[in-house]
Amino acid sequence: MFSALSTLRSRFAGSSRAAPSQAGWFKREEAIMGTAISVELWACSRAEGEAAIDAVMGEMHRIDRTMSPHKPDSELSRINRDAGRGPVRLSAEMAALVGRAIEFSRWSDGAFDITYASVGQLYDYRAGVAPDDETLAAARQAIGWQELLLEGTTLRFGHPGMRIDLGGFAKGHAVDRSIAILRERGIAHAMVSAGGDSHLLGDHRGRPWMIAVRDPRRQAGAVAVLPLQDVAVSTSGDYERFFVKGGVRHHHLIDPRTGRSPSGVRSVTIVADDGLTSEALSKTVFVLGRERGLALIESVPGTDAVVVDAEGQLHYSAGLLQPD
Protein backbone atom coordinates (compact mmCIF):
# COMPACT_ATOMS: atom_id res chain seq x y z
CA MET A 1 0.00 0.00 0.00
CA PHE A 2 1.31 3.40 -0.92
CA SER A 3 1.00 6.21 1.59
CA ALA A 4 -1.35 9.05 0.77
CA LEU A 5 1.40 11.36 2.02
CA SER A 6 5.04 11.29 0.96
CA THR A 7 7.88 13.38 2.34
CA LEU A 8 10.42 15.17 0.19
CA ARG A 9 13.62 13.99 1.84
CA SER A 10 16.84 15.91 2.19
CA ARG A 11 19.40 14.43 -0.16
CA PHE A 12 21.74 14.13 2.81
CA ALA A 13 19.27 12.23 5.00
CA GLY A 14 19.32 8.49 5.55
CA SER A 15 20.67 6.08 8.10
CA SER A 16 22.99 4.46 5.56
CA ARG A 17 25.19 7.58 5.68
CA ALA A 18 25.63 7.65 9.44
CA ALA A 19 28.59 5.78 10.92
CA PRO A 20 27.73 3.56 13.92
CA SER A 21 28.85 6.15 16.53
CA GLN A 22 27.80 9.30 14.69
CA ALA A 23 24.70 11.42 14.89
CA GLY A 24 22.46 11.32 11.86
CA TRP A 25 19.11 10.49 10.37
CA PHE A 26 17.83 6.96 10.85
CA LYS A 27 14.87 5.49 9.02
CA ARG A 28 12.93 2.23 8.87
CA GLU A 29 9.70 1.02 7.28
CA GLU A 30 7.61 -2.02 8.23
CA ALA A 31 4.20 -3.38 7.29
CA ILE A 32 1.93 -3.19 10.35
CA MET A 33 -1.77 -2.45 10.83
CA GLY A 34 -2.36 -3.32 7.19
CA THR A 35 -0.29 -0.39 5.97
CA ALA A 36 3.25 0.97 5.67
CA ILE A 37 4.65 2.23 8.97
CA SER A 38 7.57 4.59 8.49
CA VAL A 39 9.81 6.19 11.11
CA GLU A 40 12.49 8.79 10.37
CA LEU A 41 14.37 10.52 13.17
CA TRP A 42 17.58 12.29 14.14
CA ALA A 43 19.61 10.64 16.90
CA CYS A 44 23.02 11.11 18.44
CA SER A 45 24.10 7.57 17.55
CA ARG A 46 22.95 4.55 15.60
CA ALA A 47 22.27 2.67 18.85
CA GLU A 48 20.02 5.46 20.13
CA GLY A 49 18.25 5.81 16.79
CA GLU A 50 17.61 2.10 16.30
CA ALA A 51 16.39 1.69 19.88
CA ALA A 52 13.94 4.56 19.44
CA ILE A 53 12.63 3.07 16.19
CA ASP A 54 12.30 -0.34 17.87
CA ALA A 55 10.15 1.27 20.57
CA VAL A 56 7.88 2.87 17.98
CA MET A 57 7.46 -0.34 16.01
CA GLY A 58 6.71 -2.19 19.23
CA GLU A 59 3.96 0.28 20.04
CA MET A 60 2.52 -0.08 16.53
CA HIS A 61 2.36 -3.86 16.97
CA ARG A 62 0.70 -3.44 20.38
CA ILE A 63 -2.00 -1.16 18.97
CA ASP A 64 -2.53 -3.54 16.06
CA ARG A 65 -3.01 -6.46 18.47
CA THR A 66 -5.55 -4.41 20.42
CA MET A 67 -7.51 -2.64 17.70
CA SER A 68 -7.40 -4.84 14.61
CA PRO A 69 -10.83 -6.02 13.41
CA HIS A 70 -9.07 -8.94 11.67
CA LYS A 71 -7.46 -10.51 14.75
CA PRO A 72 -10.02 -12.67 16.57
CA ASP A 73 -8.29 -12.17 19.93
CA SER A 74 -8.05 -8.36 19.72
CA GLU A 75 -9.98 -6.19 22.14
CA LEU A 76 -11.94 -4.73 19.23
CA SER A 77 -13.00 -8.20 18.04
CA ARG A 78 -14.10 -9.07 21.58
CA ILE A 79 -16.20 -5.92 21.70
CA ASN A 80 -17.88 -6.72 18.40
CA ARG A 81 -18.60 -10.29 19.54
CA ASP A 82 -19.97 -9.49 22.98
CA ALA A 83 -21.23 -5.89 23.27
CA GLY A 84 -24.50 -6.72 21.53
CA ARG A 85 -25.32 -9.20 24.34
CA GLY A 86 -24.39 -7.04 27.30
CA PRO A 87 -21.87 -4.58 28.76
CA VAL A 88 -18.23 -5.27 27.90
CA ARG A 89 -15.38 -4.04 30.08
CA LEU A 90 -12.92 -1.92 28.09
CA SER A 91 -9.32 -1.01 28.68
CA ALA A 92 -8.83 2.63 29.68
CA GLU A 93 -7.24 3.28 26.30
CA MET A 94 -10.17 1.80 24.35
CA ALA A 95 -12.74 3.58 26.52
CA ALA A 96 -11.03 6.91 25.84
CA LEU A 97 -10.98 6.27 22.09
CA VAL A 98 -14.64 5.27 21.96
CA GLY A 99 -15.48 8.34 24.02
CA ARG A 100 -13.63 10.59 21.57
CA ALA A 101 -15.37 8.86 18.67
CA ILE A 102 -18.75 9.61 20.21
CA GLU A 103 -17.72 13.24 20.65
CA PHE A 104 -16.72 13.51 16.99
CA SER A 105 -19.98 11.86 15.92
CA ARG A 106 -22.06 14.27 17.96
CA TRP A 107 -20.06 17.26 16.77
CA SER A 108 -20.19 16.22 13.07
CA ASP A 109 -23.88 15.30 13.23
CA GLY A 110 -23.07 11.70 12.33
CA ALA A 111 -20.71 12.32 9.40
CA PHE A 112 -18.10 10.52 11.53
CA ASP A 113 -19.45 7.30 13.01
CA ILE A 114 -17.46 4.19 13.95
CA THR A 115 -20.65 2.08 13.78
CA TYR A 116 -20.46 2.31 9.97
CA ALA A 117 -18.75 -1.10 10.23
CA SER A 118 -22.04 -2.99 9.95
CA VAL A 119 -22.10 -1.77 6.34
CA GLY A 120 -18.36 -1.52 5.76
CA GLN A 121 -17.92 -5.27 6.28
CA LEU A 122 -20.19 -5.92 3.28
CA TYR A 123 -17.68 -4.48 0.79
CA ASP A 124 -14.86 -6.56 -0.66
CA TYR A 125 -12.54 -4.18 -2.49
CA ARG A 126 -10.21 -6.88 -3.79
CA ALA A 127 -13.05 -8.93 -5.25
CA GLY A 128 -15.03 -5.88 -6.39
CA VAL A 129 -18.13 -6.73 -4.35
CA ALA A 130 -20.67 -4.16 -3.12
CA PRO A 131 -23.91 -4.93 -1.24
CA ASP A 132 -27.20 -4.77 -3.12
CA ASP A 133 -29.80 -2.23 -2.05
CA GLU A 134 -31.79 -4.67 0.08
CA THR A 135 -28.76 -5.95 1.97
CA LEU A 136 -27.48 -2.43 2.45
CA ALA A 137 -30.81 -1.18 3.79
CA ALA A 138 -30.91 -3.97 6.37
CA ALA A 139 -27.33 -3.36 7.52
CA ARG A 140 -27.88 0.40 7.80
CA GLN A 141 -30.34 -0.23 10.61
CA ALA A 142 -27.39 -1.09 12.83
CA ILE A 143 -25.58 2.21 12.15
CA GLY A 144 -26.01 4.91 14.77
CA TRP A 145 -23.47 6.30 17.21
CA GLN A 146 -26.29 7.14 19.62
CA GLU A 147 -26.56 3.39 20.33
CA LEU A 148 -22.98 3.23 21.63
CA LEU A 149 -23.85 3.00 25.31
CA LEU A 150 -20.60 3.89 27.03
CA GLU A 151 -20.64 4.12 30.82
CA GLY A 152 -17.24 4.67 32.34
CA THR A 153 -15.15 1.80 30.98
CA THR A 154 -18.02 -0.46 29.89
CA LEU A 155 -19.64 -0.45 26.46
CA ARG A 156 -22.88 -1.98 25.25
CA PHE A 157 -24.40 -1.88 21.77
CA GLY A 158 -27.99 -0.72 21.77
CA HIS A 159 -28.93 -2.28 18.44
CA PRO A 160 -28.67 -5.88 17.14
CA GLY A 161 -26.00 -6.41 14.51
CA MET A 162 -24.04 -3.31 15.49
CA ARG A 163 -20.26 -3.33 14.99
CA ILE A 164 -17.54 -0.74 15.35
CA ASP A 165 -14.36 -0.15 13.37
CA LEU A 166 -11.54 2.16 14.46
CA GLY A 167 -10.14 2.51 10.93
CA GLY A 168 -10.87 6.22 11.08
CA PHE A 169 -9.06 6.60 14.38
CA ALA A 170 -6.49 3.92 15.20
CA LYS A 171 -3.65 5.06 12.94
CA GLY A 172 -3.95 8.65 14.15
CA HIS A 173 -3.81 7.39 17.72
CA ALA A 174 -0.81 5.21 16.84
CA VAL A 175 1.28 8.06 15.43
CA ASP A 176 0.41 10.23 18.44
CA ARG A 177 1.52 7.50 20.84
CA SER A 178 4.72 7.02 18.84
CA ILE A 179 5.64 10.69 19.02
CA ALA A 180 5.02 10.64 22.79
CA ILE A 181 7.43 7.71 23.09
CA LEU A 182 10.08 9.52 21.06
CA ARG A 183 9.73 12.65 23.19
CA GLU A 184 10.24 10.56 26.32
CA ARG A 185 13.48 9.26 24.79
CA GLY A 186 14.76 12.76 24.10
CA ILE A 187 14.26 12.67 20.33
CA ALA A 188 13.61 16.20 19.04
CA HIS A 189 13.28 15.71 15.27
CA ALA A 190 11.18 12.90 13.82
CA MET A 191 8.34 11.88 11.57
CA VAL A 192 6.16 8.81 12.13
CA SER A 193 3.76 7.77 9.37
CA ALA A 194 1.07 5.10 9.25
CA GLY A 195 -0.37 5.03 5.76
CA GLY A 196 -1.98 8.42 5.20
CA ASP A 197 -1.43 9.60 8.78
CA SER A 198 1.75 11.31 9.95
CA HIS A 199 2.88 13.13 13.07
CA LEU A 200 5.88 15.46 12.90
CA LEU A 201 8.10 16.08 15.91
CA GLY A 202 10.02 19.34 15.65
CA ASP A 203 11.40 20.37 12.30
CA HIS A 204 13.86 18.80 9.85
CA ARG A 205 16.82 20.28 11.76
CA GLY A 206 16.53 23.90 10.72
CA ARG A 207 14.01 23.46 7.92
CA PRO A 208 10.35 22.48 7.91
CA TRP A 209 9.30 19.00 6.91
CA MET A 210 8.07 19.22 3.32
CA ILE A 211 4.90 17.12 3.09
CA ALA A 212 3.59 16.38 -0.38
CA VAL A 213 -0.12 15.79 -0.93
CA ARG A 214 -0.51 13.01 -3.47
CA ASP A 215 -2.37 13.53 -6.72
CA PRO A 216 -5.46 11.31 -6.34
CA ARG A 217 -5.24 10.18 -9.94
CA ARG A 218 -1.45 9.91 -10.42
CA GLN A 219 0.34 7.66 -7.96
CA ALA A 220 3.72 9.36 -8.36
CA GLY A 221 2.34 12.90 -8.64
CA ALA A 222 1.77 15.61 -6.04
CA VAL A 223 -0.81 18.39 -6.09
CA ALA A 224 0.61 20.44 -3.21
CA VAL A 225 3.60 20.61 -0.88
CA LEU A 226 3.12 21.82 2.70
CA PRO A 227 6.06 23.09 4.83
CA LEU A 228 5.19 21.89 8.36
CA GLN A 229 6.60 21.19 11.81
CA ASP A 230 5.23 19.94 15.13
CA VAL A 231 1.83 18.97 13.72
CA ALA A 232 -0.11 15.92 12.60
CA VAL A 233 -1.25 15.43 9.01
CA SER A 234 -3.85 13.00 7.67
CA THR A 235 -5.05 12.34 4.15
CA SER A 236 -8.15 10.38 3.17
CA GLY A 237 -8.46 9.56 -0.53
CA ASP A 238 -10.78 7.63 -2.80
CA TYR A 239 -7.75 5.87 -4.35
CA GLU A 240 -6.55 3.89 -1.33
CA ARG A 241 -8.94 0.90 -1.57
CA PHE A 242 -11.53 0.97 -4.32
CA PHE A 243 -13.10 -0.68 -7.32
CA VAL A 244 -15.25 0.66 -10.13
CA LYS A 245 -18.45 -1.16 -10.99
CA GLY A 246 -21.19 0.05 -13.28
CA GLY A 247 -19.42 3.38 -13.59
CA VAL A 248 -19.53 3.91 -9.80
CA ARG A 249 -16.35 4.24 -7.76
CA HIS A 250 -16.75 2.24 -4.55
CA HIS A 251 -14.02 3.13 -2.05
CA HIS A 252 -13.35 2.47 1.63
CA LEU A 253 -14.58 5.86 2.84
CA ILE A 254 -18.23 5.25 3.69
CA ASP A 255 -20.89 7.84 4.46
CA PRO A 256 -22.52 6.38 7.60
CA ARG A 257 -25.80 8.02 6.65
CA THR A 258 -26.08 6.25 3.27
CA GLY A 259 -23.75 3.26 3.47
CA ARG A 260 -22.24 4.30 0.14
CA SER A 261 -19.01 6.02 -0.91
CA PRO A 262 -19.24 9.83 -1.26
CA SER A 263 -18.30 11.16 -4.69
CA GLY A 264 -17.99 14.90 -4.09
CA VAL A 265 -14.23 14.95 -3.45
CA ARG A 266 -11.20 12.85 -4.32
CA SER A 267 -9.03 13.53 -1.29
CA VAL A 268 -8.91 15.53 1.93
CA THR A 269 -5.74 16.44 3.84
CA ILE A 270 -6.04 17.81 7.37
CA VAL A 271 -3.37 19.54 9.47
CA ALA A 272 -4.03 19.54 13.22
CA ASP A 273 -2.21 19.41 16.53
CA ASP A 274 -2.71 15.66 16.96
CA GLY A 275 -3.25 12.64 14.73
CA LEU A 276 -6.48 11.56 16.37
CA THR A 277 -8.06 14.87 15.40
CA SER A 278 -6.51 15.07 11.93
CA GLU A 279 -7.57 11.54 11.00
CA ALA A 280 -11.14 11.94 12.27
CA LEU A 281 -11.49 15.29 10.49
CA SER A 282 -10.13 13.93 7.20
CA LYS A 283 -12.93 11.33 7.19
CA THR A 284 -15.53 13.86 8.31
CA VAL A 285 -14.68 16.45 5.66
CA PHE A 286 -14.58 13.77 2.98
CA VAL A 287 -18.14 12.73 3.88
CA LEU A 288 -19.42 16.31 4.18
CA GLY A 289 -17.89 17.42 0.86
CA ARG A 290 -15.89 20.49 -0.09
CA GLU A 291 -18.23 23.33 0.87
CA ARG A 292 -19.59 22.03 4.17
CA GLY A 293 -16.29 20.39 5.06
CA LEU A 294 -14.20 23.52 4.64
CA ALA A 295 -16.80 25.55 6.53
CA LEU A 296 -16.41 23.08 9.39
CA ILE A 297 -12.63 23.36 9.34
CA GLU A 298 -12.84 27.16 9.51
CA SER A 299 -14.77 26.76 12.78
CA VAL A 300 -12.11 24.57 14.42
CA PRO A 301 -9.12 26.53 15.78
CA GLY A 302 -5.71 25.13 14.91
CA THR A 303 -6.81 23.04 11.93
CA ASP A 304 -6.38 23.46 8.18
CA ALA A 305 -7.37 21.50 5.10
CA VAL A 306 -6.50 20.83 1.48
CA VAL A 307 -9.39 19.39 -0.54
CA VAL A 308 -9.18 17.97 -4.05
CA ASP A 309 -12.71 18.04 -5.44
CA ALA A 310 -14.37 15.65 -7.88
CA GLU A 311 -13.00 17.64 -10.84
CA GLY A 312 -9.46 17.58 -9.49
CA GLN A 313 -9.45 21.23 -8.37
CA LEU A 314 -7.56 22.26 -5.23
CA HIS A 315 -9.22 24.11 -2.36
CA TYR A 316 -7.46 25.39 0.77
CA SER A 317 -8.70 26.52 4.15
CA ALA A 318 -8.02 30.15 5.04
CA GLY A 319 -5.07 29.36 7.31
CA LEU A 320 -3.08 27.87 4.43
CA LEU A 321 -3.77 30.85 2.21
CA GLN A 322 -2.53 33.50 4.66
CA PRO A 323 1.00 34.79 4.08
CA ASP A 324 3.60 34.19 6.80
C-alpha positions in Angstrom: 0.0 0.0 0.0 1.3 3.4 -0.9 1.0 6.2 1.6 -1.3 9.1 0.8 1.4 11.4 2.0 5.0 11.3 1.0 7.9 13.4 2.3 10.4 15.2 0.2 13.6 14.0 1.8 16.8 15.9 2.2 19.4 14.4 -0.2 21.7 14.1 2.8 19.3 12.2 5.0 19.3 8.5 5.6 20.7 6.1 8.1 23.0 4.5 5.6 25.2 7.6 5.7 25.6 7.6 9.4 28.6 5.8 10.9 27.7 3.6 13.9 28.9 6.1 16.5 27.8 9.3 14.7 24.7 11.4 14.9 22.5 11.3 11.9 19.1 10.5 10.4 17.8 7.0 10.9 14.9 5.5 9.0 12.9 2.2 8.9 9.7 1.0 7.3 7.6 -2.0 8.2 4.2 -3.4 7.3 1.9 -3.2 10.4 -1.8 -2.5 10.8 -2.4 -3.3 7.2 -0.3 -0.4 6.0 3.3 1.0 5.7 4.6 2.2 9.0 7.6 4.6 8.5 9.8 6.2 11.1 12.5 8.8 10.4 14.4 10.5 13.2 17.6 12.3 14.1 19.6 10.6 16.9 23.0 11.1 18.4 24.1 7.6 17.5 22.9 4.5 15.6 22.3 2.7 18.8 20.0 5.5 20.1 18.2 5.8 16.8 17.6 2.1 16.3 16.4 1.7 19.9 13.9 4.6 19.4 12.6 3.1 16.2 12.3 -0.3 17.9 10.2 1.3 20.6 7.9 2.9 18.0 7.5 -0.3 16.0 6.7 -2.2 19.2 4.0 0.3 20.0 2.5 -0.1 16.5 2.4 -3.9 17.0 0.7 -3.4 20.4 -2.0 -1.2 19.0 -2.5 -3.5 16.1 -3.0 -6.5 18.5 -5.5 -4.4 20.4 -7.5 -2.6 17.7 -7.4 -4.8 14.6 -10.8 -6.0 13.4 -9.1 -8.9 11.7 -7.5 -10.5 14.7 -10.0 -12.7 16.6 -8.3 -12.2 19.9 -8.1 -8.4 19.7 -10.0 -6.2 22.1 -11.9 -4.7 19.2 -13.0 -8.2 18.0 -14.1 -9.1 21.6 -16.2 -5.9 21.7 -17.9 -6.7 18.4 -18.6 -10.3 19.5 -20.0 -9.5 23.0 -21.2 -5.9 23.3 -24.5 -6.7 21.5 -25.3 -9.2 24.3 -24.4 -7.0 27.3 -21.9 -4.6 28.8 -18.2 -5.3 27.9 -15.4 -4.0 30.1 -12.9 -1.9 28.1 -9.3 -1.0 28.7 -8.8 2.6 29.7 -7.2 3.3 26.3 -10.2 1.8 24.4 -12.7 3.6 26.5 -11.0 6.9 25.8 -11.0 6.3 22.1 -14.6 5.3 22.0 -15.5 8.3 24.0 -13.6 10.6 21.6 -15.4 8.9 18.7 -18.7 9.6 20.2 -17.7 13.2 20.7 -16.7 13.5 17.0 -20.0 11.9 15.9 -22.1 14.3 18.0 -20.1 17.3 16.8 -20.2 16.2 13.1 -23.9 15.3 13.2 -23.1 11.7 12.3 -20.7 12.3 9.4 -18.1 10.5 11.5 -19.4 7.3 13.0 -17.5 4.2 14.0 -20.6 2.1 13.8 -20.5 2.3 10.0 -18.8 -1.1 10.2 -22.0 -3.0 10.0 -22.1 -1.8 6.3 -18.4 -1.5 5.8 -17.9 -5.3 6.3 -20.2 -5.9 3.3 -17.7 -4.5 0.8 -14.9 -6.6 -0.7 -12.5 -4.2 -2.5 -10.2 -6.9 -3.8 -13.1 -8.9 -5.3 -15.0 -5.9 -6.4 -18.1 -6.7 -4.3 -20.7 -4.2 -3.1 -23.9 -4.9 -1.2 -27.2 -4.8 -3.1 -29.8 -2.2 -2.1 -31.8 -4.7 0.1 -28.8 -6.0 2.0 -27.5 -2.4 2.4 -30.8 -1.2 3.8 -30.9 -4.0 6.4 -27.3 -3.4 7.5 -27.9 0.4 7.8 -30.3 -0.2 10.6 -27.4 -1.1 12.8 -25.6 2.2 12.2 -26.0 4.9 14.8 -23.5 6.3 17.2 -26.3 7.1 19.6 -26.6 3.4 20.3 -23.0 3.2 21.6 -23.8 3.0 25.3 -20.6 3.9 27.0 -20.6 4.1 30.8 -17.2 4.7 32.3 -15.2 1.8 31.0 -18.0 -0.5 29.9 -19.6 -0.5 26.5 -22.9 -2.0 25.2 -24.4 -1.9 21.8 -28.0 -0.7 21.8 -28.9 -2.3 18.4 -28.7 -5.9 17.1 -26.0 -6.4 14.5 -24.0 -3.3 15.5 -20.3 -3.3 15.0 -17.5 -0.7 15.3 -14.4 -0.2 13.4 -11.5 2.2 14.5 -10.1 2.5 10.9 -10.9 6.2 11.1 -9.1 6.6 14.4 -6.5 3.9 15.2 -3.6 5.1 12.9 -4.0 8.7 14.1 -3.8 7.4 17.7 -0.8 5.2 16.8 1.3 8.1 15.4 0.4 10.2 18.4 1.5 7.5 20.8 4.7 7.0 18.8 5.6 10.7 19.0 5.0 10.6 22.8 7.4 7.7 23.1 10.1 9.5 21.1 9.7 12.7 23.2 10.2 10.6 26.3 13.5 9.3 24.8 14.8 12.8 24.1 14.3 12.7 20.3 13.6 16.2 19.0 13.3 15.7 15.3 11.2 12.9 13.8 8.3 11.9 11.6 6.2 8.8 12.1 3.8 7.8 9.4 1.1 5.1 9.3 -0.4 5.0 5.8 -2.0 8.4 5.2 -1.4 9.6 8.8 1.7 11.3 9.9 2.9 13.1 13.1 5.9 15.5 12.9 8.1 16.1 15.9 10.0 19.3 15.7 11.4 20.4 12.3 13.9 18.8 9.9 16.8 20.3 11.8 16.5 23.9 10.7 14.0 23.5 7.9 10.4 22.5 7.9 9.3 19.0 6.9 8.1 19.2 3.3 4.9 17.1 3.1 3.6 16.4 -0.4 -0.1 15.8 -0.9 -0.5 13.0 -3.5 -2.4 13.5 -6.7 -5.5 11.3 -6.3 -5.2 10.2 -9.9 -1.5 9.9 -10.4 0.3 7.7 -8.0 3.7 9.4 -8.4 2.3 12.9 -8.6 1.8 15.6 -6.0 -0.8 18.4 -6.1 0.6 20.4 -3.2 3.6 20.6 -0.9 3.1 21.8 2.7 6.1 23.1 4.8 5.2 21.9 8.4 6.6 21.2 11.8 5.2 19.9 15.1 1.8 19.0 13.7 -0.1 15.9 12.6 -1.3 15.4 9.0 -3.9 13.0 7.7 -5.0 12.3 4.1 -8.1 10.4 3.2 -8.5 9.6 -0.5 -10.8 7.6 -2.8 -7.8 5.9 -4.3 -6.5 3.9 -1.3 -8.9 0.9 -1.6 -11.5 1.0 -4.3 -13.1 -0.7 -7.3 -15.3 0.7 -10.1 -18.5 -1.2 -11.0 -21.2 0.1 -13.3 -19.4 3.4 -13.6 -19.5 3.9 -9.8 -16.3 4.2 -7.8 -16.7 2.2 -4.5 -14.0 3.1 -2.0 -13.3 2.5 1.6 -14.6 5.9 2.8 -18.2 5.3 3.7 -20.9 7.8 4.5 -22.5 6.4 7.6 -25.8 8.0 6.6 -26.1 6.3 3.3 -23.7 3.3 3.5 -22.2 4.3 0.1 -19.0 6.0 -0.9 -19.2 9.8 -1.3 -18.3 11.2 -4.7 -18.0 14.9 -4.1 -14.2 14.9 -3.5 -11.2 12.9 -4.3 -9.0 13.5 -1.3 -8.9 15.5 1.9 -5.7 16.4 3.8 -6.0 17.8 7.4 -3.4 19.5 9.5 -4.0 19.5 13.2 -2.2 19.4 16.5 -2.7 15.7 17.0 -3.3 12.6 14.7 -6.5 11.6 16.4 -8.1 14.9 15.4 -6.5 15.1 11.9 -7.6 11.5 11.0 -11.1 11.9 12.3 -11.5 15.3 10.5 -10.1 13.9 7.2 -12.9 11.3 7.2 -15.5 13.9 8.3 -14.7 16.4 5.7 -14.6 13.8 3.0 -18.1 12.7 3.9 -19.4 16.3 4.2 -17.9 17.4 0.9 -15.9 20.5 -0.1 -18.2 23.3 0.9 -19.6 22.0 4.2 -16.3 20.4 5.1 -14.2 23.5 4.6 -16.8 25.6 6.5 -16.4 23.1 9.4 -12.6 23.4 9.3 -12.8 27.2 9.5 -14.8 26.8 12.8 -12.1 24.6 14.4 -9.1 26.5 15.8 -5.7 25.1 14.9 -6.8 23.0 11.9 -6.4 23.5 8.2 -7.4 21.5 5.1 -6.5 20.8 1.5 -9.4 19.4 -0.5 -9.2 18.0 -4.1 -12.7 18.0 -5.4 -14.4 15.7 -7.9 -13.0 17.6 -10.8 -9.5 17.6 -9.5 -9.5 21.2 -8.4 -7.6 22.3 -5.2 -9.2 24.1 -2.4 -7.5 25.4 0.8 -8.7 26.5 4.2 -8.0 30.1 5.0 -5.1 29.4 7.3 -3.1 27.9 4.4 -3.8 30.9 2.2 -2.5 33.5 4.7 1.0 34.8 4.1 3.6 34.2 6.8 
